[in-house]
Amino acid sequence: MFLSRIVLRDLDSIDSPASMASSKKVVTRDEWERKLRDVKIRKEDMNRLVMNFLVTEGFVDAADKFRIESGTQPEIDLATITDRMEVKRAVQSGNVQEAIEKINDLNPTILDTNPQLYFHLQQQKLIELIRAGKINEALEFAQEELAPRGEENQTFLEEIEKTVALLVFEDVKNCPYGELLDVSQRLKTASEVNAAILTSQSHEKDPKLPSLLKMLKWTQNQLDEKAAYPRINDFTTAALEDPSI
Amino acid sequence: MPATASVGGARPEPEEASPAPAPASTSASSCMGTRPEELTARLAAAGPGPAEGCGGAGAGGEEVEHERVRALREIKNQIIGNRTKKLLYLRLGAVPSVVAALAEPGASPAALVQAAAAAGSFACGVEDGARAVLAAGAVEHLTRLLAHPDEKVVDASARALRMIYQSRLAPKFDVNSGENMDFVLSLLDSENENVTELAAAIISHSCESSAEQLSLCSAGVPQKLVSLFGGSMNLRDACLGSVTAVIRNNRDVASRFASTDHGKGFRSVVGLIHDRSPHTRLLACLCLIALGHASPCHFQDKQIKTKLIMVLLELIEEPGHVGDEAPLALTTLIKDSFELQKQALTTNAVEKLSNHLLANPLETRRAVTIMLALSELCSKLEESRSQLMSVEVSALLLEALKHDWADIRIAACSCLKNISRSPKVLSGGRLSCDTVIGPLVQLLNDSSTSVQVAALGAICNIAVNLTPRKSVLLHSGVVSQLVHLSKSMDPMLRLKSVWALRNIMFLLSPKDKDFIVKELTLSTLSSLICDSEHFVQEQTLALVHNLVDGYVDSANYVIGEDGMVMDAIARQLINASAPGVCIQGMYVLANIAAGNELNKEAVMNVLLPHRADRIKPLFVVNFLQSKDKQLRVATLWCLLNLIYPKCEASSGRVVRLQNAGVIQQVKSMINDPCLDCKLRVRMVLEHCVDNADDCFM
């Protein structure tokens, strides 16, 4: 949050002279860098942002190393990250039942209080059965486990229909709902699982850094209308690029 | 803040605590069936546990215990999240065996953890499950296990109890008993957040009566809950919910909470309306709204109220539960408050809500709650109504009237009802066209009574239409529908349908009045006057009141046909039913008394029945002595009309009223505290003098 506030303050100071002239105000690189240097950001805050990212995304080893090197304390017990990552990995590799059992061991209230997540896991299970070509098992599972969920919820029913439709096609990869068999579907389910576990651990489900980047991009876009200034175009290097005049 | 894992450091899988080497279910299912019937049987067979052999559990005992842990875990994994499986296991009678595992004196921590989780899950989302778990005595066992030395058993028991206390079937925890209160306080003091969250759940579940709220307050529970706001997000949310439950509708507790420690708790809650977590923001808003309703004098800060409106409007953008419930919170906040509705309007609430409504699909809970909020915003402010009508929302509302979901139809009717409170909208005739009336009339046939009631509400208001367009409504088939509903078994339907007829009748031409009376019939009218519910009687009399206004001939409906309707009215007045009924009855008589000699005589006969026995005092005298000023005014109007204009017949009536002691009563009211009454008293007396002139006085 604080980064955007700083940039917005700069925006204010640029705003008033610009309104006098019809053309955009030009800020030179020197001037811009000097302004940036004037902004003091505490190292600890930066470190906390990094730690927040590592913890939320589940990079447990990196988080541990970062803790030792920077002295930043993680917001939650790192051991819980390992559990969470095991669940996530299980979903990513298609072992849905294993993932369900691990979630229940972590906290049995998660799936009972989150019907949508439970449904998506069951749906993923069906997808994995279809992928493995276990057609009879898939049909039985769809009838016994998924059909009752569809009776309880219209949206679920539509999703079940799409999933079961995979059974009709010879070339499932190229059928209209082929994307369900894609790795991205597993990732989607895995990230839903990740978010639910984080929430159950009183942790925010999204890391803060990506939203800061979004805010940076938004602020630069706003600023573009009023001034020409050294812009960050490549977010991977964060290099300032001279304004094109 | 690692609360649960701080003791043991890392969190091993529960099975590692058991002697079982097999961690994955695949191996379990290979050596043991996973069919519910088999598992249930196996679990029942595994009891009464390894401790039977007393002390040294041999290799056999270990195996039995191992088997039991696996069966419990398998059942747990099958039922969590799965309603169908829960019902299946319930039918198989698995719950007692699961709960019995909690009672085992020698049960391993692993077995206890699995059994607790399974018991908690059975109680979640399925009423029969909760009932079975309670009947098996799970609460007692789980409560005992909160003191277990193994932290994981404590975690599992606390979670299971929390699930159980979320069910409405769970017994209330009697916080009026000192011992129980100490127990709750000890839970709140726990280091384990699962346990403190449980305490919050127990408090929320157990403070329905004001006595319970008061004892919790006296024990300092609200302050304790506030002090826990610093814990994890989930704990803070649970505590916020409990604070709300403790202060809800309790003036005493709310004002104590707001003033204790110079309002520290209050300020903490206010701080949370800007919390990072949307759920926390919503809960903080709900808490402040509850506080404001319970003790308005402790929550007068306009700025905070404005902030609440802004925060709630922002929360509507949030996905899921928070966004769904935020409009309802807004509705509660602004309900009946002209000032806050105005405030909401200046923050563009109508525009924001309608934009959201238009941008998203209709068949969601959010659409329902947004429509209800919009409806509330239109309940008092003309500007909100015209704003809502000016956007494409009106088209959407029409669509909503025909929607499959009853809740959506009800919400749309509610919007239309409040929009049509506007004389401007009504006289513009935008609601009294076929496109609106048609679907509304159709909803009178709805299978849901709530929809019918909501549609009647809208029709009631639209019917108060002064323009000639009233005929659109009149000939839409609505009258026969309303007549049909006025004979319903449901008193609410009778009330609202009669109300709608009353409003349609308002200022109607004699021809149209006749149309309605023919549909309704005088005998139905008479029986509705004598309905079992006084609010229906009152509305019916108001309907008659509108029927007999002005046109002299219309009085014939009441006094004609052997005076069937008049008899019904007289009966109600003599029985002196509810004040509202008497007021409307007197207005009917007043209107009839404004007619010709025949009409006036008919009224006289009701007021002064030809009876030998005068043991009972006249109802008209009672009414004049009533504390209700409206009833006094209505009665005075009736008398005034009877003795007006100055003529011989009027003089005769004055004499009869004088002889019956009515005029005497009027004279005693010369200094009536109600100005309107005082004025009418003087008018009645002046007319008496005029009429009497040289006869007497």
Interface residues (C-beta under 8 A of the other chain):
Chain A: E75 I76 D77 A79 T80 T82 D83 Q97 E98 I100 E101 K102 N104 D105 N107 P108 T109 L111 D112 T113 N114 P115 Y118 E145 P148 E152 Q154 T199 S200 Q201 S202 H203 E204
Chain B: M1 P2 A5 S6 G9 A10 R11 E13 P14 E15 A24 S25 T26 R73 K76 N77 I80 G81 N82 R83 T84 A117 G120 S121 C124 G125 A156 R159 A160 R162 M163 S232 M233 N234 L235 R276 S277 E363
